[in-house]
Every structure is written in C-alpha cells, then in structure tokens.
Amino acid sequence: MTFHHHTLPNGLTIIGEVSPDAHSTAVGFFVKTGSRDEKEDVAGVSHFLEHMVFKGTPRRTSLDVNKEFDAIGANYNAFTSEENTVFYAAILPEYLPEAVDLLADILRPSLRGEDFEMEKKVIIEEIGMYEDMPNWCAYEIAKKAFFGEHPLAGSVLGTNESIAALTRDQMQAYYDRRYIAPNITVAVAGNFDWKQVVQLITKHCGDWPSGTAHRGNRREIPGAHDFLVHHKDKVTQEHVIMISPAPSASSPLRHAADVLAMVMGDDSGSRFHWSVVDNGLADSADVSYHDYDGTGTFFTSFTSEPANTQKILSIIQGLFRQVHKDGVSEAELQQAKSKVLSRIVRSGERPMGRMQALGMSWTYLKKYRSVDDELKAFEAVSAKKVEQVLEKYSLLDPTILALGPLKKLRKPLVKARR
C-alpha cells in the first residue's frame, strides 16, 4: 500500500492509500462539522443539512442523484456525528470518476425552499421516532448532564423546537461558514490511480471557497457527577448510562483507553459479561471508549429488569474499584488486544474500512496511520499504560442516568482510588 497527500490551492486536502490488489475503491468527503459546532438556535442543522445535500443541485434533481449512484452500483450514504459529517461511496474502480462527480456535486446543494420545508417534517418525525427509544433517550439525557455547557452536550438531531424554528437562510449561512475547502478532507482507498484522483478533485472542487471554520472549546472535560433517575411508566426495563472522562482523540493514551474498555465491557469475555450478563442479571452491559476533539469519555451502559438494577450498579462500582486498585491482568490484556487487532485487520482489508480510518485519522491528527501503525500502537499497550489511564481518568464517580420504571435508586458508594 502506498500513501499520497495533496492540498489544493483553496485548502482542500486529498489523501489516498493505493492498494493495487483491491477489487474496489472507496471515496469519502469528510467535513469537519457537527453538532458541537452549532449554536443553540440552529441545533440539529448539521444533520438536517446532511439530508438536504441529497435533495438536488443546480445540475441534478434528487431523483437524478439516486439513479446515477444506482447506475454505477455504488454503496453510498452519509452520516453526521458531534464533530463530523461524512459523505461516501464504494464502487468498482472504473466508476471512480462518476462517484467523485456525484459526491462533489451534491456537496454544492441547491437548498431549495420547498425541499427544506418537506425535509423539516422528516427530521421532526425522526426525532419523534428516536424519542420512543429508551436507550437513545437515556444516552441523550446522560450526555447533556455530563457535558453541561460544553458544545458536545448538544443532540446531533437537535430538538423539535430548534428544527421547527430553523429557516432555510440560517442553514445557508451555516453551510457557507462550515462547508469551505480547508474544512474538508477527501479520502480515497483501494484500487485507483493517484494522479487521476488529484485531477478529478481539482476539476470538481478546485473552485470551492476558502476561509476559516473555527472550532472552540477544545479542552478536556472532567464532567459532572450527577445521579439522575427518570421515571417512565411505559418503559418495562431499566436503562442505565454512566459517563466518565477519558483521553481525547489525539492523546497518546487513547489506545490504552480502548483496551481498558474492552477488558471491562466487551460483549463477550469481559468483566461485565461474566459478572452481570452471563449470570442473567442484565440483558446487556458494556463499556465503550469515545474519543473527541480535545476530550473523551468512557460510556458504560446496561439494561436490566428493574429489580436487578440496584444490585448491578453495586457490582459495576465494585468492578471499577477493583480495576483501579489492581489494574488489569496480563491474560485480560492479551485477550483484549487480540480482539482490537482482529477488528483493525478485518476492517483494513476493505477499502471502505481503510477510507474511513484514513479520513478520521487525518481529521483529528493530520497524520497518516497505516494498518501496521495502528497494530503496533495497540501491541505496545501494557498494563502500565492502562494504569496511567486509570490514574488520570477515574471511573469511580461518573455521571449516572437511570431511565425506566424505577422512581428511586441509591447512588453507589464512591471510594477513593489507591
């Protein structure tokens, strides 16, 4: 595999990893913008705009966009997170020119007023659909409590009120500020010709406007320590979310944090699995590491019968105290690392997986990270590095949110770290 990098005069970055033996090509446009970049009066505009990008351009109708992607057999879509909006397609190598043309074109959308009003109804329906999902509600409430006034507290979807009040002109102004060339990275992976890619991106994106898209509040967040119980009559199970601080996406401890989460809360063979899932106390329980620009979190969650909730909380708190006191064993460390390494290798064998990894690495680190680079970084994780994570980022006093039939719960006892 060979890595290439080029920046257009307007500031748009192109990165590519050529794999001549691959049978497909994946291309993605990574726009460094998401819910954390929104002001309260336009909450949800990033996700709404993602929808609008597919509603047509001066050159194509919405139907044209879908028909032309289908005509080349593309696997195409987009997603919005707190920090990024990504548009991508995986195709046979010979269709790369058409895929670039389509993706570049839709990223210059018409944003027609009639489409805006119609899609607004779709977004509000989507918010309503998610509000009927207890796990999603618990996640949103817990995240808002943990982050407080930090922009990461905001919902990617926005609220019914913010979407209903949003105007087409507000969306256009947000688009003009954020969808500028220096705020976009194009990542390509698989079987392709690098010179052709540079020519294609230059042709379709070379005249995009330049400028500066500011992102503030890039600092570590210690988080709140709230204990919240939200009673829901129609919910039959208790849904619990616990959020603790963790390393950022650029921290040298990020690999050790990922391994720690795997040891504690992977869906098989972890401490959570054997302590509360395998014995039937919880229907599901996990710990995951979420890295952001400037900060990070450990998300702990479980779902259970209400009668088991207090016991599970106590068990989990005991597991957290134990890992802070004794660290992780060599056997646990090796098992977790094997799982992470397998995940990286399997994803890296697909151009789509590599394209995603390339784009995210460049967005956060401005660095190329090969599969071997990632494998070596995880292989280097030691019990000492996991201990460093635990010394700096405590799991012992998280923000806790319980949503379900229960009206009361006792907050688990917090004991000092060693």
Secondary structure, DSSP 8 states (H G I E B T S, - for coil): -EEEEEE-TTS-EEEEEE-TT-S-EEEEEEE---GGG--GGGTTHHHHHHHHHTTB-SS-BHHHHHHHHHHTT-EEEEEE-SS-EEEEEEE-GGGHHHHHHHHHHHTS----HHHHHHHHHHHHHHHHHHHT-HHHHHHHHHHHHHHTTSGGGS-SS--HHHHHH--HHHHHHHHHHHSSGGGEEEEEEES--HHHHHHHHHHHHTTS----------S-------EEEEE-TT--SEEEEEEEEE--TT-TTHHHHHHHHHHHH-SSSSHHIIIIITTSSEEEEEEEEEE-SS-EEEEEEEEE-GGGHHHHHHHHHHHHHHHHHH---HHHHHHHHHHHHHHHHHHHTSHHHHHHHHHHHHHHHSS---HHHHHHHHHT--HHHHHHHHHHS-SSS-EEEEEES-S-----------
